[in-house]
Amino acid sequence: MQINTELDTQHYEKLQQLQRIMGKNLRTLLELAIDDLYARHNVSVGHDALTILQKNNFIGCLHGDGKLSQNYKQELDWSGKL
C-alpha cells in the first residue's frame, strides 16, 4: 500500500531525527509506530484476549482446581441465596 501525506515542520524534523538515531528507513519507522500504537490501545483479535487477561492479572486470580465451570454449584457458597 502506498501512503502519501504531508507533515508539518515539527513532525518532519522529528522523523528525520528518528531516522538518524535509529538508522531505520521511513517505512520501518511507520511500521514500528503503528505496531506500538496498536499494542498500547489493546487492539486485539480473538486469540489476543488471553494475553490481555493475563496482563491484567485476571487469569489465576482465583484458587481452586480449575474446573469451576463444571462444579461451580459445589464450590460456591449459596447460603445467602436460599
N, C-alpha and C positions, 0 to 999 in steps of 0.2 A: 504494500500500500504506500502510496506517496502522499505526503502531507506538506502543503505549502502554507506558511504563516509568517506574520511579521511580529517582531519583538520590539519592545521599547528599548532604549539605550541601556537602562539599568540591567534588564534581564539578558540582553545580548552580551554585555560585559561579564556578567556572572557566568554565562555559558562558556565564553571564551576562557575565563579563568579556570573553570572546571575541566575544560579540555586540556589545558596546560598542566594542571596539577595531577589529574588522573591519567593523562595520556590516552584518553578514550575519544573515539570519534562521536559525532553528533548522534548518529543512530543508536549507539550503545548507551550514551548518556540518557537519551529519551526512554529507552527500554528500561534502564535502571530506575529512572524517576517514576515511570508508570508502575513497575513492579513494587516499588516502595510505597506509593500511594495506595495501591491495591491491597497490600498487606496491612497497612495502617488502618484502613477503613473496614477491615474484616469482610471484604467482599469474598463470598465463598460460594461454592457449589457443594452438592451433597456430601462428597467424601471429605470435605474440609470441616464439617460440623464436629467431628470427633476431636480434631485439633483445637478448635475454638473452645469446646467444653473442657478439654484438658488444660488449656492455657488459663482458663478462668477458675481452675480448681473445682470444677463441678464433678468431674469423674473422680471417684474414690472418696467422696465426701461422706459417705455412709459406711457403717460397719455391718457386716453380715456375710452370708455365704455366697452372695452374688446371684441369687435366684429369687429376688424379691418379687419379680413379675409373676412367678409361678406360685409362691407360697405367702403372698402378702397378707392373706387372711389370718394365718397363724402368727405372723411376725408383728403385725401392727396391734396397738392397744385400742381395742374397740369399746372399752368400758364406758367412755363418755358418750357413746353413740346409742347405747341401749336404753 
